[in-house]
Amino acid sequence: MLSRLVYASRATVPFDDDLPAILQWCSDVNPSLHVTGLLCFLDGVYMQYLEGEEAVLESLFASISKDTRHAGVTLLEKRATPQRAFPQWSMKLMEWDDRSRAIFRSFSPGSRLDLYASDPSTAAPLMRALIREVDWRL
Protein backbone atom coordinates (compact mmCIF):
# COMPACT_ATOMS: atom_id res chain seq x y z
CA MET A 1 0.00 0.00 0.00
CA LEU A 2 1.36 3.42 -0.98
CA SER A 3 1.90 5.55 2.11
CA ARG A 4 3.42 8.82 3.22
CA LEU A 5 5.36 9.51 6.37
CA VAL A 6 6.35 12.92 7.72
CA TYR A 7 8.72 13.40 10.62
CA ALA A 8 10.73 16.13 12.30
CA SER A 9 14.04 15.80 14.12
CA ARG A 10 16.80 17.96 15.51
CA ALA A 11 20.21 17.81 13.86
CA THR A 12 23.07 16.68 16.10
CA VAL A 13 25.88 17.71 13.73
CA PRO A 14 26.35 20.91 11.70
CA PHE A 15 24.12 21.03 8.63
CA ASP A 16 26.94 21.69 6.15
CA ASP A 17 28.81 18.61 7.41
CA ASP A 18 25.75 16.37 7.34
CA LEU A 19 23.73 17.38 4.30
CA PRO A 20 25.92 16.02 1.49
CA ALA A 21 26.00 12.57 3.09
CA ILE A 22 22.24 12.50 3.62
CA LEU A 23 21.45 13.58 0.07
CA GLN A 24 23.99 11.17 -1.41
CA TRP A 25 22.52 8.28 0.57
CA CYS A 26 19.02 9.23 -0.59
CA SER A 27 20.06 9.40 -4.25
CA ASP A 28 21.85 6.03 -3.95
CA VAL A 29 19.25 4.10 -1.95
CA ASN A 30 15.80 5.64 -2.41
CA PRO A 31 15.33 4.71 -6.09
CA SER A 32 15.88 1.01 -5.33
CA LEU A 33 13.38 1.26 -2.45
CA HIS A 34 10.91 3.22 -4.64
CA VAL A 35 10.94 6.00 -2.03
CA THR A 36 10.43 9.63 -3.02
CA GLY A 37 10.15 12.80 -1.01
CA LEU A 38 11.24 16.19 0.18
CA LEU A 39 13.68 17.26 2.90
CA CYS A 40 13.47 20.63 4.65
CA PHE A 41 16.08 22.00 7.02
CA LEU A 42 15.65 25.17 9.04
CA ASP A 43 17.47 26.35 12.17
CA GLY A 44 18.81 22.94 13.14
CA VAL A 45 15.58 21.03 12.46
CA TYR A 46 14.87 18.52 9.71
CA MET A 47 11.39 17.83 8.40
CA GLN A 48 11.13 15.08 5.86
CA TYR A 49 8.19 13.91 3.76
CA LEU A 50 8.69 10.33 2.53
CA GLU A 51 6.44 8.32 0.25
CA GLY A 52 6.58 4.66 -0.68
CA GLU A 53 5.30 1.26 0.33
CA GLU A 54 4.18 1.18 3.97
CA ALA A 55 6.56 -1.59 5.06
CA VAL A 56 9.52 0.13 3.39
CA LEU A 57 8.72 3.43 5.08
CA GLU A 58 8.37 1.76 8.47
CA SER A 59 11.78 0.14 8.08
CA LEU A 60 13.33 3.37 6.84
CA PHE A 61 11.81 5.36 9.71
CA ALA A 62 13.15 2.82 12.23
CA SER A 63 16.62 3.33 10.73
CA ILE A 64 16.26 7.12 10.76
CA SER A 65 15.15 7.01 14.40
CA LYS A 66 18.39 5.23 15.35
CA ASP A 67 20.63 7.49 13.25
CA THR A 68 22.91 9.53 15.51
CA ARG A 69 22.73 12.52 13.14
CA HIS A 70 19.19 13.07 14.48
CA ALA A 71 17.77 13.57 17.94
CA GLY A 72 14.17 13.75 19.05
CA VAL A 73 12.82 12.07 15.92
CA THR A 74 9.08 12.72 16.03
CA LEU A 75 6.55 11.11 13.71
CA LEU A 76 4.13 13.82 12.54
CA GLU A 77 2.06 11.78 10.12
CA LYS A 78 1.84 8.29 8.67
CA ARG A 79 -1.03 7.35 6.39
CA ALA A 80 -2.03 5.72 3.15
CA THR A 81 -2.09 7.98 0.12
CA PRO A 82 -3.66 7.40 -3.30
CA GLN A 83 -0.72 8.91 -5.19
CA ARG A 84 2.74 10.38 -4.73
CA ALA A 85 3.16 14.11 -4.27
CA PHE A 86 6.81 13.95 -5.41
CA PRO A 87 6.95 11.09 -7.96
CA GLN A 88 10.13 12.30 -9.70
CA TRP A 89 12.25 13.05 -6.63
CA SER A 90 14.38 10.44 -4.86
CA MET A 91 14.89 13.32 -2.44
CA LYS A 92 14.98 17.09 -2.89
CA LEU A 93 16.20 19.68 -0.44
CA MET A 94 14.01 22.72 -0.04
CA GLU A 95 15.71 26.09 0.39
CA TRP A 96 14.08 28.62 2.72
CA ASP A 97 13.35 32.19 1.72
CA ASP A 98 10.82 34.88 2.65
CA ARG A 99 8.02 33.17 0.68
CA SER A 100 8.55 29.79 2.32
CA ARG A 101 8.60 31.41 5.74
CA ALA A 102 5.30 33.16 4.93
CA ILE A 103 3.76 29.87 3.79
CA PHE A 104 4.94 28.19 7.00
CA ARG A 105 3.42 30.99 9.08
CA SER A 106 0.11 30.63 7.21
CA PHE A 107 -0.05 27.06 8.53
CA SER A 108 1.16 28.02 12.03
CA PRO A 109 -0.03 31.57 12.69
CA GLY A 110 1.44 33.25 15.71
CA SER A 111 4.10 30.62 16.30
CA ARG A 112 7.79 31.02 15.82
CA LEU A 113 9.37 29.50 12.74
CA ASP A 114 10.13 26.03 14.09
CA LEU A 115 9.63 22.93 11.95
CA TYR A 116 9.93 20.75 15.05
CA ALA A 117 6.87 22.41 16.54
CA SER A 118 4.75 21.89 13.41
CA ASP A 119 1.19 20.78 13.91
CA PRO A 120 1.08 17.10 12.87
CA SER A 121 -2.30 17.63 11.21
CA THR A 122 -0.81 20.19 8.81
CA ALA A 123 2.71 18.82 8.27
CA ALA A 124 2.02 17.07 4.95
CA PRO A 125 -0.16 19.86 3.50
CA LEU A 126 2.47 22.40 4.56
CA MET A 127 5.20 20.59 2.63
CA ARG A 128 3.02 20.26 -0.47
CA ALA A 129 2.13 23.97 -0.27
CA LEU A 130 5.79 24.92 -0.01
CA ILE A 131 6.61 23.44 -3.41
CA ARG A 132 3.63 24.87 -5.28
CA GLU A 133 5.39 28.16 -5.97
CA VAL A 134 6.03 28.54 -9.70
CA ASP A 135 9.75 29.26 -9.39
CA TRP A 136 10.50 27.20 -6.30
CA ARG A 137 14.18 26.58 -5.64
CA LEU A 138 15.07 22.97 -4.92
N, CA, C and O of each residue as an XYZ file, in Angstrom:
552
protein
N       0.841     -1.175      0.000
C       0.000      0.000      0.000
C       0.890      1.242      0.000
O       1.815      1.352      0.805
N       0.604      2.171     -0.904
C       1.358      3.417     -0.977
C       1.029      4.267      0.239
O      -0.139      4.466      0.575
N       2.074      4.767      0.898
C       1.898      5.554      2.113
C       2.809      6.763      2.087
O       3.734      6.855      1.281
N       2.523      7.691      2.993
C       3.422      8.816      3.220
C       3.721      8.880      4.706
O       2.917      8.482      5.549
N       4.900      9.392      4.993
C       5.357      9.514      6.369
C       6.067     10.857      6.478
O       6.919     11.182      5.650
N       5.722     11.627      7.485
C       6.349     12.921      7.718
C       6.888     12.919      9.137
O       6.182     12.557     10.078
N       8.138     13.325      9.286
C       8.717     13.399     10.624
C       9.543     14.670     10.759
O       9.914     15.302      9.770
N       9.818     15.024     11.997
C      10.727     16.126     12.305
C      11.775     15.607     13.265
O      11.511     14.703     14.057
N      12.967     16.180     13.193
C      14.039     15.801     14.116
C      15.008     16.969     14.248
O      15.037     17.874     13.414
N      15.780     16.928     15.289
C      16.800     17.958     15.506
C      18.150     17.403     15.062
O      18.509     16.270     15.385
N      18.884     18.213     14.323
C      20.215     17.807     13.856
C      21.180     17.767     15.039
O      21.121     18.613     15.931
N      22.062     16.784     15.032
C      23.071     16.679     16.096
C      24.453     17.072     15.610
O      25.380     17.205     16.409
N      24.600     17.261     14.301
C      25.878     17.709     13.731
C      25.587     18.910     12.830
O      24.450     19.082     12.390
N      26.585     19.738     12.551
C      26.354     20.905     11.695
C      25.790     20.514     10.329
O      26.223     19.539      9.716
N      24.829     21.286      9.876
C      24.124     21.034      8.630
C      25.066     20.866      7.446
O      24.912     19.925      6.667
N      26.035     21.758      7.297
C      26.942     21.694      6.147
C      27.776     20.422      6.144
O      28.174     19.948      5.080
N      28.048     19.859      7.324
C      28.806     18.613      7.407
C      27.932     17.413      7.076
O      28.415     16.427      6.519
N      26.666     17.489      7.411
C      25.748     16.366      7.340
C      25.004     16.262      6.016
O      24.805     15.158      5.508
N      24.599     17.365      5.461
C      23.725     17.378      4.302
C      24.242     16.596      3.098
O      23.486     15.793      2.551
N      25.472     16.780      2.657
C      25.924     16.022      1.486
C      25.795     14.511      1.671
O      25.417     13.807      0.734
N      26.100     14.011      2.849
C      26.003     12.570      3.089
C      24.552     12.094      3.053
O      24.256     11.031      2.507
N      23.660     12.874      3.628
C      22.242     12.496      3.623
C      21.696     12.474      2.199
O      21.037     11.514      1.800
N      21.964     13.520      1.439
C      21.453     13.584      0.074
C      22.075     12.518     -0.822
O      21.396     11.966     -1.688
N      23.359     12.223     -0.623
C      23.994     11.166     -1.414
C      23.375      9.811     -1.097
O      23.110      9.021     -2.003
N      23.145      9.540      0.177
C      22.519      8.280      0.571
C      21.138      8.165     -0.064
O      20.780      7.115     -0.596
N      20.365      9.245     -0.008
C      19.023      9.231     -0.587
C      19.069      8.959     -2.091
O      18.275      8.170     -2.604
N      19.992      9.605     -2.795
C      20.057      9.400     -4.246
C      20.556      7.998     -4.592
O      20.214      7.469     -5.649
N      21.358      7.389     -3.716
C      21.851      6.035     -3.949
C      20.813      4.973     -3.603
O      20.669      3.989     -4.329
N      20.095      5.162     -2.509
C      19.246      4.104     -1.949
C      17.759      4.260     -2.288
O      17.093      3.270     -2.592
N      17.240      5.464     -2.240
C      15.798      5.640     -2.405
C      15.233      5.089     -3.711
O      14.160      4.486     -3.684
N      15.904      5.267     -4.857
C      15.325      4.707     -6.089
C      15.112      3.186     -6.017
O      14.098      2.680     -6.498
N      16.047      2.473     -5.429
C      15.883      1.014     -5.335
C      14.774      0.625     -4.361
O      14.206     -0.461     -4.471
N      14.463      1.506     -3.408
C      13.376      1.262     -2.451
C      12.046      1.835     -2.955
O      11.006      1.648     -2.323
N      12.087      2.529     -4.089
C      10.908      3.218     -4.638
C      10.364      4.228     -3.635
O       9.154      4.346     -3.443
N      11.289      4.961     -2.994
C      10.943      6.001     -2.035
C      11.219      7.353     -2.679
O      12.264      7.558     -3.295
N      10.278      8.265     -2.530
C      10.425      9.629     -3.020
C      10.119     10.586     -1.875
O       9.572     10.187     -0.847
N      10.480     11.865     -2.066
C      10.154     12.796     -1.007
C      10.863     14.123     -1.065
O      11.501     14.484     -2.054
N      10.726     14.840      0.046
C      11.244     16.191      0.184
C      11.853     16.346      1.569
O      11.289     15.874      2.557
N      13.000     17.004      1.642
C      13.681     17.262      2.897
C      13.773     18.770      3.101
O      14.214     19.502      2.215
N      13.352     19.221      4.275
C      13.467     20.630      4.652
C      14.420     20.708      5.835
O      14.447     19.820      6.687
N      15.195     21.774      5.874
C      16.076     22.004      7.018
C      16.014     23.478      7.352
O      16.209     24.328      6.483
N      15.742     23.782      8.605
C      15.653     25.168      9.040
C      16.056     25.250     10.502
O      15.476     24.573     11.352
N      17.041     26.072     10.792
C      17.465     26.353     12.168
C      17.708     25.085     12.992
O      17.253     24.972     14.130
N      18.429     24.140     12.399
C      18.810     22.936     13.137
C      17.758     21.855     13.193
O      17.924     20.868     13.911
N      16.670     22.021     12.446
C      15.582     21.032     12.461
C      15.347     20.499     11.052
O      15.260     21.262     10.090
N      15.247     19.173     10.950
C      14.869     18.518      9.709
C      13.372     18.237      9.747
O      12.822     17.903     10.797
N      12.721     18.373      8.604
C      11.388     17.826      8.404
C      11.457     17.107      7.073
O      11.883     17.674      6.067
N      11.039     15.867      7.078
C      11.128     15.084      5.859
C       9.783     14.448      5.557
O       9.101     13.926      6.439
N       9.424     14.507      4.284
C       8.195     13.909      3.761
C       8.660     12.752      2.890
O       9.333     12.966      1.882
N       8.308     11.531      3.268
C       8.694     10.333      2.533
C       7.444      9.655      1.988
O       6.399      9.655      2.639
N       7.549      9.080      0.801
C       6.435      8.324      0.247
C       6.964      7.042     -0.377
O       8.020      7.021     -1.009
N       6.200      5.976     -0.181
C       6.577      4.664     -0.684
C       5.675      3.609     -0.081
O       4.646      3.918      0.520
N       6.076      2.355     -0.249
C       5.297      1.263      0.331
C       5.387      1.331      1.853
O       6.441      1.639      2.408
N       4.282      1.043      2.515
C       4.185      1.182      3.968
C       5.297      0.438      4.709
O       5.930      1.010      5.596
N       5.542     -0.807      4.366
C       6.562     -1.594      5.065
C       7.956     -1.004      4.867
O       8.776     -1.013      5.786
N       8.220     -0.495      3.675
C       9.522      0.127      3.388
C       9.690      1.384      4.224
O      10.755      1.614      4.796
N       8.638      2.203      4.296
C       8.717      3.434      5.080
C       8.888      3.143      6.564
O       9.625      3.848      7.253
N       8.215      2.112      7.061
C       8.371      1.760      8.475
C       9.800      1.349      8.773
O      10.360      1.750      9.793
N      10.391      0.564      7.903
C      11.784      0.138      8.084
C      12.730      1.333      7.985
O      13.654      1.464      8.787
N      12.503      2.187      7.021
C      13.332      3.371      6.836
C      13.218      4.295      8.041
O      14.227      4.826      8.507
N      12.010      4.495      8.553
C      11.813      5.357      9.706
C      12.489      4.772     10.944
O      13.036      5.519     11.754
N      12.459      3.461     11.102
C      13.150      2.824     12.228
C      14.647      3.107     12.143
O      15.287      3.384     13.157
N      15.202      3.039     10.940
C      16.615      3.331     10.734
C      16.922      4.801     11.022
O      17.909      5.116     11.685
N      16.081      5.686     10.526
C      16.260      7.124     10.760
C      16.214      7.417     12.260
O      17.000      8.219     12.764
N      15.305      6.774     12.958
C      15.145      7.006     14.403
C      16.389      6.623     15.197
O      16.643      7.172     16.269
N      17.161      5.679     14.668
C      18.388      5.225     15.348
C      19.630      5.984     14.888
O      20.694      5.852     15.492
N      19.505      6.771     13.832
C      20.627      7.488     13.246
C      21.098      8.576     14.215
O      20.299      9.398     14.662
N      22.374      8.579     14.532
C      22.913      9.531     15.513
C      23.014     10.960     14.982
O      23.333     11.877     15.739
N      22.747     11.161     13.690
C      22.731     12.522     13.140
C      21.439     13.252     13.491
O      21.304     14.448     13.233
N      20.485     12.520     14.085
C      19.190     13.073     14.476
C      18.982     12.862     15.966
O      19.505     11.914     16.552
N      18.221     13.748     16.563
C      17.766     13.566     17.943
C      16.303     13.979     17.993
O      15.860     14.830     17.222
N      15.570     13.379     18.893
C      14.167     13.752     19.046
C      13.348     13.503     17.805
O      12.502     14.324     17.450
N      13.578     12.384     17.133
C      12.820     12.070     15.924
C      11.349     11.897     16.310
O      11.004     11.058     17.142
N      10.498     12.704     15.689
C       9.077     12.716     16.031
C       8.235     12.469     14.784
O       8.310     13.227     13.817
N       7.452     11.426     14.810
C       6.555     11.114     13.706
C       5.403     12.110     13.730
O       4.695     12.213     14.732
N       5.208     12.839     12.644
C       4.126     13.817     12.543
C       2.915     13.236     11.829
O       1.774     13.563     12.157
N       3.170     12.375     10.854
C       2.060     11.778     10.119
C       2.516     10.505      9.440
O       3.634     10.416      8.934
N       1.631      9.520      9.437
C       1.839      8.288      8.671
C       0.462      7.836      8.222
O      -0.414      7.555      9.040
N       0.282      7.771      6.896
C      -1.027      7.351      6.394
C      -0.926      6.874      4.963
O       0.047      7.158      4.264
N      -1.933      6.153      4.541
C      -2.032      5.719      3.149
C      -2.320      6.941      2.285
O      -2.955      7.898      2.726
N      -1.848      6.887      1.064
C      -2.090      7.981      0.123
C      -2.394      7.375     -1.250
O      -1.797      6.364     -1.621
N      -3.305      7.972     -1.999
C      -3.659      7.396     -3.295
C      -2.603      7.609     -4.375
O      -2.543      6.860     -5.350
N      -1.764      8.641     -4.194
C      -0.722      8.909     -5.190
C       0.425      9.679     -4.546
O       0.280     10.256     -3.469
N       1.554      9.675     -5.222
C       2.736     10.383     -4.734
C       2.609     11.884     -5.005
O       2.086     12.302     -6.038
N       3.089     12.669     -4.070
C       3.163     14.114     -4.266
C       4.452     14.480     -5.005
O       4.501     15.491     -5.705
N       5.488     13.662     -4.850
C       6.810     13.946     -5.407
C       7.315     12.745     -6.217
O       8.356     12.183     -5.878
N       6.606     12.339     -7.274
C       6.951     11.095     -7.964
C       8.317     11.081     -8.654
O       8.872     10.008     -8.893
N       8.858     12.238     -8.971
C      10.129     12.300     -9.699
C      11.342     12.499     -8.802
O      12.467     12.508     -9.300
N      11.152     12.658     -7.510
C      12.248     13.048     -6.632
C      12.658     11.933     -5.684
O      11.885     11.562     -4.801
N      13.870     11.388     -5.851
C      14.376     10.439     -4.856
C      14.550     11.161     -3.530
O      14.359     10.573     -2.466
N      14.910     12.423     -3.595
C      14.887     13.322     -2.436
C      15.340     14.689     -2.931
O      16.347     14.796     -3.630
N      14.610     15.717     -2.574
C      14.985     17.088     -2.892
C      15.106     17.861     -1.593
O      14.388     17.604     -0.626
N      16.016     18.799     -1.589
C      16.199     19.681     -0.441
C      15.529     21.007     -0.757
O      15.787     21.610     -1.799
N      14.676     21.453      0.139
C      14.008     22.722     -0.039
C      14.817     23.837      0.595
O      15.260     23.715      1.737
N      15.012     24.921     -0.137
C      15.705     26.093      0.386
C      14.682     27.075      0.935
O      13.630     27.287      0.332
N      14.989     27.668      2.072
C      14.080     28.621      2.717
C      14.341     30.031      2.235
O      15.488     30.435      2.045
N      13.265     30.776      2.038
C      13.347     32.190      1.716
C      12.139     32.882      2.348
O      11.411     32.259      3.119
N      11.920     34.137      2.039
C      10.816     34.881      2.647
C       9.451     34.271      2.309
O       8.554     34.245      3.152
N       9.297     33.779      1.067
C       8.016     33.173      0.679
C       7.755     31.895      1.462
O       6.642     31.680      1.941
N       8.764     31.046      1.598
C       8.552     29.791      2.317
C       8.249     30.058      3.791
O       7.431     29.369      4.400
N       8.905     31.047      4.349
C       8.604     31.410      5.742
C       7.158     31.900      5.874
O       6.483     31.575      6.851
N       6.678     32.679      4.899
C       5.295     33.165      4.928
C       4.307     32.004      4.796
O       3.277     31.984      5.470
N       4.617     31.051      3.938
C       3.755     29.867      3.795
C       3.726     29.096      5.107
O       2.657     28.691      5.565
N       4.886     28.891      5.713
C       4.938     28.193      7.000
C       4.051     28.910      8.016
O       3.254     28.281      8.711
N       4.197     30.215      8.093
C       3.420     30.985      9.082
C       1.921     30.936      8.784
O       1.112     31.073      9.701
N       1.539     30.744      7.524
C       0.111     30.631      7.207
C      -0.465     29.328      7.768
O      -1.663     29.244      8.038
N       0.377     28.327      7.940
C      -0.055     27.063      8.533
C       0.079     27.078     10.054
O      -0.588     26.302     10.739
N       0.915     27.936     10.580
C       1.162     28.018     12.025
C       1.158     29.475     12.464
O       2.185     29.997     12.898
N       0.001     30.139     12.355
C      -0.032     31.566     12.693
C       0.322     31.812     14.157
O      -0.088     31.076     15.054
N       1.087     32.859     14.360
C       1.444     33.252     15.711
C       2.571     32.465     16.345
O       3.046     32.828     17.422
N       3.009     31.396     15.703
C       4.096     30.616     16.298
C       5.419     31.015     15.673
O       5.468     31.574     14.577
N       6.479     30.718     16.387
C       7.794     31.019     15.825
C       8.095     30.021     14.713
O       7.464     28.966     14.635
N       9.023     30.339     13.883
C       9.372     29.504     12.743
C      10.177     28.316     13.237
O      11.400     28.394     13.352
N       9.496     27.218     13.529
C      10.134     26.026     14.093
C       9.485     24.789     13.500
O       8.374     24.423     13.883
N      10.172     24.144     12.571
C       9.628     22.934     11.952
C       9.306     21.860     12.986
O       8.336     21.116     12.836
N      10.115     21.783     14.026
C       9.932     20.752     15.047
C       8.602     20.915     15.772
O       8.026     19.941     16.257
N       8.125     22.138     15.841
C       6.867     22.412     16.541
C       5.670     22.405     15.597
O       4.587     22.853     15.975
N       5.845     21.908     14.382
C       4.752     21.891     13.409
C       3.588     21.055     13.919
O       3.766     20.041     14.593
N       2.405     21.511     13.577
C       1.186     20.778     13.907
C       1.151     19.510     13.047
O       1.173     19.606     11.820
N       1.099     18.333     13.661
C       1.076     17.101     12.867
C      -0.053     17.053     11.842
O       0.102     16.445     10.783
N      -1.180     17.682     12.143
C      -2.305     17.632     11.205
C      -2.065     18.464      9.948
O      -2.769     18.293      8.952
N      -1.086     19.358      9.981
C      -0.812     20.195      8.807
C       0.572     19.962      8.210
O       0.946     20.644      7.256
N       1.334     19.021      8.745
C       2.706     18.816      8.270
C       2.768     18.449      6.788
O       3.528     19.063      6.038
N       1.991     17.470      6.356
C       2.025     17.067      4.947
C       1.466     18.160      4.037
O       2.092     18.467      3.022
N       0.309     18.766      4.357
C      -0.164     19.860      3.497
C       0.805     21.040      3.442
O       0.941     21.682      2.400
N       1.472     21.327      4.547
C       2.467     22.396      4.557
C       3.558     22.108      3.542
O       3.912     22.985      2.754
N       4.095     20.906      3.544
C       5.201     20.588      2.627
C       4.743     20.621      1.176
O       5.497     21.055      0.305
N       3.530     20.173      0.901
C       3.021     20.262     -0.471
C       2.809     21.719     -0.885
O       3.075     22.081     -2.032
N       2.338     22.547      0.030
C       2.134     23.970     -0.274
C       3.460     24.672     -0.549
O       3.530     25.563     -1.395
N       4.494     24.278      0.154
C       5.793     24.921     -0.014
C       6.348     24.758     -1.422
O       7.066     25.634     -1.906
N       6.032     23.664     -2.080
C       6.610     23.441     -3.412
C       5.699     23.880     -4.548
O       6.053     23.712     -5.716
N       4.552     24.429     -4.238
C       3.628     24.872     -5.281
C       4.029     26.174     -5.960
O       3.499     26.506     -7.021
N       4.948     26.906     -5.368
C       5.385     28.161     -5.969
C       5.945     27.893     -7.370
O       6.654     26.907     -7.573
N       5.642     28.738     -8.308
C       6.030     28.538     -9.702
C       7.546     28.415     -9.876
O       8.017     27.557    -10.621
N       8.290     29.251     -9.206
C       9.746     29.258     -9.389
C      10.477     28.743     -8.149
O      11.522     29.266     -7.765
N       9.915     27.725     -7.543
C      10.497     27.205     -6.301
C      11.918     26.727     -6.523
O      12.229     26.124     -7.551
N      12.785     27.002     -5.545
C      14.181     26.579     -5.640
C      14.370     25.305     -4.851
O      14.148     25.264     -3.641
N      14.790     24.253     -5.562
C      15.071     22.967     -4.925
C      16.481     22.545     -5.271
O      16.933     21.485     -4.838
